[in-house]
Structures are given as C-alpha cells and as structure tokens.
Amino acid sequence: MMGFKRFLCLSVVAFLIVSLSSCRAADLVSMSRLDKGELSVRDKFGNQTKVPNPADFLKALKEAKAVADPKDQGKTVKTDYVFLADTGTVYYDDDGKYLVYTDSSQKRHVFQADLGALIAKLPSLPPKVTAGKNLDQKLSPLFSALSKTPDPWAAAFESAGRQVLMVTAGERSTAGYTLDLEKVSLNKDGTLALTVRLTAPSGSAAAMWINYPYLELAFAGAMEADVRLVYATSSGDQVDHVSLTKVKDGQNIIPVRPERGSLLTERVRISGFVKAPAGAATVEVAVEDGHNVLGKKTVSVGAASPDWAFFEAQMDLLQASNPYGSVILRSTIAGKAEEVIVPVSFGGK
C-alpha cells in the first residue's frame, strides 16, 4: 500500500513537472523558434535589417501576453512588420500591438506587446510612416488651403516630436484622383524617401471640376524627407521629384518655389503662400547673390479661405557675380514684419 502511495505521489510530481514545462514552453519565442538563427525585421515596404542585439527583442517577445479573443483582429492580420529567423516568422500589427504566429497546423496564436520603441532603434530601417487625412489636430485644417498650387508640392511641419507632411498633386481638372503612399525607404545619404502614387480616375465619367488632391504623412523624428510622385503614362510609370518646404511653427510666409538649393537662371518663377487674415497682403520678393540685388518685385495678393493667399511672380534676373545667393520674401502680417530666406545658386541661361 505504501509503495502504491509512493508511486502515486511520484506520478503526480512528474505530471506537474511536465505541465509546468509545457506552460513555460507556451511563450511566443518558444512557439515560433525566433531564437534559432539570426533575427531580422522587415517592414511592409520590403525594407529589412538584421537585429544587431536580439536579446532585448527576444525578452519582449517572451513577455508578450497571449490574447484569447482579440476582438479587433478578427480572422485577418494587419502587418506593419515581420520578425524572421531561420525557422520562424511572426507578424506584428503596430497599431493594435498584436503579434501573430501561425503554427504548422495553421492555427493562429495571437499575443500582444508594444515593440515600437525597439523597432525605432533598428539601424537601416526607416521610421514608420502613417498616411491619411486629419493626422494632426492643429495642422490638418491648414492643408486644404495650402494644397491649392498649380503643380505638385510638399510642406513639412514639426509637431510634438514628429514631422507632418502635406503632399499635393497640384491642380487637376477632374474629380476622382487619389494619392497613396506606395514606398518608404532610406536614401544613401540617410534622407527618408517617400514615394506617393497619383492614380487617375477610371472611365470617362469623372466630374469636370478643379480640385487639388493631397495626402498627409506623419513620422517620428526630424529626418530630412525626399518626396517623389509616381504616376502612369502611356510609356510606363513616370517618377518626379516634388519640391518640399520646411515650415516653422507660426511662420506666415511659406515659399513654394524655388525650392531650397535650386539652380536659378536668367528668369525665375517665384511662388508661395502668405497669411492674409485682413483680406489682402503684399509680398516683397528679392533675389540677391550676396553682393547685388538681381531682381526685385512687390506682389499683391487677396485673401483665400481660411486665411492663406497664394502668390506667384515671374522675374528676370541680372547676371550673378557669385554662384550662391538667396530668394528673400518679406511681408507685414498683423503689424509684424516677417522675412523668409530661401538659399539658391545661379547657373547659365
């Protein structure tokens, strides 16, 4: 009898050990085997980098909490990032903070953890870029007015530790055009390359009315951005560089053209926006080479809704005596004088 009791006790202990071992093995890393081989992270645009020190990642993945019924996940997976090793793959939804692993029997295992800070520190991986409308409570209401330019243009604003960009396709004569973020990557010089696709309306029933399609983009940090507009032509996709203006908080004159670093010849087109809450404003435009004024003009503008007015001027320039100079825009808004300087260079005819 004593032998049977001893056998029973040993059996219970063995069962408990096996059960505890099974519980410990149920973490995401053990299931997916992400600790076997080199760990890499790939974003939804195909950018991929190896994790130089995977210990912090593996620790966070092991501590991820299992989710029995992720109501906003349903049967689909929104993939912002993929974690890969030699034998496993885990998908990560950065908005919901969900981690999804599918085992060999096609059963989905869902966990939850915030890995955004760890991903942001990875080298060679661009920051997460959010695209859409109404991304910033303060800035987004301005973009409808600032999108109304003849040609494509972009403006970058700083807001609470991130950059918010407005990218406009310029004036279009029919409705139905759309802008979508197609690609995010890093250039060799470390700037952030943002490729936006302009899609024309399908069919011939598009309403004939002037509109200015635009898209908002937001990402953390102060990285320089390089915006490209891609659109279909009869001979294939055309990719154009989009001029970009960095706008400071409270700035009342926003240059559109020429862009910083532009090469000017003997004739230049200068455009931008000025805040005109009183109903009208004037902008003094001057082009200088550091020694001489090469051209000067005063432009009168009327108010636009809500407060911003677009201005544009053509100017013939004198011969520059210095290869580098600037376009200087001056205006007085609400009794306060403001000046914005755009660095440029000078070339031939």
N, C-alpha and C positions, 0 to 999 in steps of 0.2 A: 504493500500500500504506500509506504514511504517512497519507494522507488518510482511509483506512478506519479505521486505528487511532485517529486523532484523533476521527472520528465516533463510534466505539465508546466511547471514553472519555467524550465529552460525553453520550452516551446513558446511560451508567451513572451519571454525576453527576446528570443530570436525574431518573433513576429514584430515586436516593437522596433527592434533594430532595423529590420527590413523596411518597415513603414516609415521610420524616421529618415532612412536613407533615400526612400522614394520621395519624401517631401522635400528633402534638400535638393534632389535632382530635378525638381519641377521648376527651377528658375529659368529665365529666358535664355541665358548663355548656355546652360547645360542642354536645353532642348535643341537649340539651333547650332551648337558647337562653334559659335563665333570665336571662341578662344583657341581654335585649332587653325593655325596658319596666320598669315598677315591680315590684319583688319583694315578694310578700306571703306570709304564713304563716297557715294555717288549721288548727285542731285538730279532733279527731274529734267535738267537740260543736258545731261550727259557728262558734266564735269565730275572727275573722280580724283581722289587723293588718298594716299595711304595714311593711316593714323600713326604718327611717329612714336607716341607713348600711349598704347592702348589700355593701360591699367585703369585710368580714370573712366574711360568709356565702359570697360567690362564691369567695373564696380557699379556704375549707374544702371547698366543693363541687368545685372544680377539683382539689384534692389528694386527693379520695376515691379509694380503691383499688378497682379492678374486681374483682368476685368471679365466678370462672368457674363454681363449683358450690356455691352457698350451701345446704348440706345441710338446715338447719332452716328454710329459706324454702319449699321445695317449689314448687308452682305457685300458691300464694296469697300475698297481701300483707297483712300486719297493719299497718294505717295508724293511726299516732298523730298525724302531722302531714302536711300537704300544702304544698309550696312551689310558688307560682304566679307566672308572669309573663305578659306579653301573648301569648306564643306557646308556652309550655311548662309542663309540670306534672311534678313529681317527688314521689313518695310516700316517707314516712320512717317506719320502724319503730324507735322509740326504744329498745326493749329489745334487739333484735338489732343496732342501729346500721346497718340496711340502708337504702339509698336505691335506689328502683326507678323507672326511666323506661321507658315503652313507646313505641317509635317508630311511624312511620306504617304499617309493615308488620306491626304487632302483635308485634314481637319485644321481649322484656323484657331490659333491661340493668340489672344489679344491681351496686351499688357499696357500699362500707362506710366510714363515718366517724362520729365522735361529735360531734353538733351540739347536745347537751343544754345545755351552758353558754351557747351563743349564743342558743338559744331562750328560756332562762330570763331573759335580759336584755331581751327584747322588751316594749315598753310595751303596755298594753291587752290582753295575753294572759294568762289565768290560768295558774297553775303546773300542771304535770302531776300528776294525782291518781290514785293506784293504789288499786284496790278489791279486796277479797277477804277472806281469813282468814289468820291466822298471819303478819301482816306485820311483827311486831316480837317478837323472841325474849323480851324481858323483859316487855312489856306484854300481849301477846296472851293469855297464860294467865289474866290477871285478868278478861277480858271476859265469860266465861261467867257468872261470878257477878254482875258489875256490870250485865249486860243484864236482870236479873230485876227489872223495875219494872212497876207496873200500866199505865203509859202510856208512849208514845214519849219517848225522852230521848237525849241525846248527851253524851259526855265527850271532852275534848281533852287529850292529853298531849304533852309535849315529849320528843323522843328523838333524840339525835345530829344536831341541826340540822334536824330536820323535826318536823311535827306528826302524831300518830297519833290518829285519832278512832274511837270506838266509837259506832255509831248503832243503837239498839234500837227495834223496833216495839212494845215493851211486851208485855203478856200476851196470848196467843192461845189459844183453846180447842181448836184442831185443828192437826194437823201439816200440813206442805206449804207454808206461807207462805215466800216468798223476798223478799229485799231486793237491789236492784241500783242502781248509780249510773247515773242517767239523764241528768243535765245538770250541767255545771260552767260557771259564768260569773262575771263581776265585777259587783257592785252599784255604783251611782253613788257611794257613799261609800267605795269601794275594798275592801270586805269580799268574801270569797270565798263565792259562793252555791253550795251543794251540794244538788242535788235527788236524793232517793233514792226509788225506786218500790217500794211494797209490793204484791206480787202474791199474791192468794188462791189456794188450791189449786183445781184444776179438778175438776169432777164432784162426786159426793156420797159418795165412798169414803174421804175423809180421816179418819185415825185421830183419835179424840177423846182428846186429852191436852194438858195445859197445856204450852206452850212459849213461848220468848222469842226470836224470830228477830232476829239482829243482823248488822251488816256493819262491817268495818274499812275505814277510808280513811286514806291517808297522802299528804302532800305536803311539799315542802321549804319552809323559812322559818317565820315566826311570824305569818302573816297571820290576822286575825280571820275566823272562819267563821260562816256563816249557813246552818243546815241546814233543809231543807224535806222533808216526807214527802208523797208523792202516791200516791193510791190510787183505784181505780174505785168509783163509786157508781151507783145506778140513774139518776141525773140527770147523770152525767158525772164527770170527774176532780175530786177534792177535794184541795186543797193546804193542808197545815197547817204552821205554824212549829213547829220542835222545839226545846225548851229545851236549852241547852248549858252545861256546867260545864267551866271550865278547871282542870285538876288539876296541882299542882306535884309534883315528884319527892319521894317519901317522905311525901306527905300521907295522913293516916289517917282524916280525916273528909271525905267527899265529898258536898256538897249536891246534891240533885236538883231540889227545888222549895222555895221560889220561885226563879226564875232571876234573875240579876243585872239590876237595873233594873226589876223587876216592880212593878206598882202594886197595893198591898195595900188591902183594905177592912176592914170590921169583923171578918171571920172569915177565917183563913188556914190553908191546908194546907201543912205543912212535912214534907219527907221527904229521905232521903239514905242514905248507907252509912257505916258505921263499921267499922274493923278490929277484930275481936274474937278474937284468937288464943287467949285463955284460956278461951273458951267463952261469954262473956257480956260486956256492956258497958252503960254508961248514957251518955246524951247529954243535956246540959242545953241547952235551947233558950230563947232570949230574943229578944224584938222590942223595939227601942228607937228613939226618934225624935231622939236626940241630947240630950234633956233628961230624958225619963222612960222607965221600962220599961212598955211597953204590954201585955205578956203574957209569961208565963214557964211552962215545964213541963220536967219531967225524964222522959225516955223510956228504958225498959229494953228491951234487945234481946238475943236469943240469937244464938249463933254460926251462921254459914252456911258452906257449903263454897266455897272452901277456908278463908278467914278473914273474909270480909266479911259483915256483917249489915245488912239493910235495916231502916230505922226510918221511922215515919210518925206524925204527930200533927196533930190539929185544935186550933186555938187561937182564942178570942175576944179581940179587941184593944180596949183603951181608945182614946178619941179622941186622935189625934195632935195635938201642939202645933206641929209642924214638918213641912213637906212631905217631908223627906228623912230617912231613917234606915237601919237595918240589922237583919238577922237574924243573931244570933250563936249559933254552935254550939260547945259545949265538951265535951271528954271527956278521960279519962285512959287512955292506952294504954301498957301495959308500964311503969307508973310515971311516965310522962311526960305532962304536961298539954298539950293542943293546942286551939287556937281557930281557927275559920274564920268570916270575916265576909262576908256577902252584902249589898251595897248595894241598898236598895229605896226606893220612895217610897210616899206614902199618899194615898188618894183618899176619895171618899164611900162611902156604904153600897152 
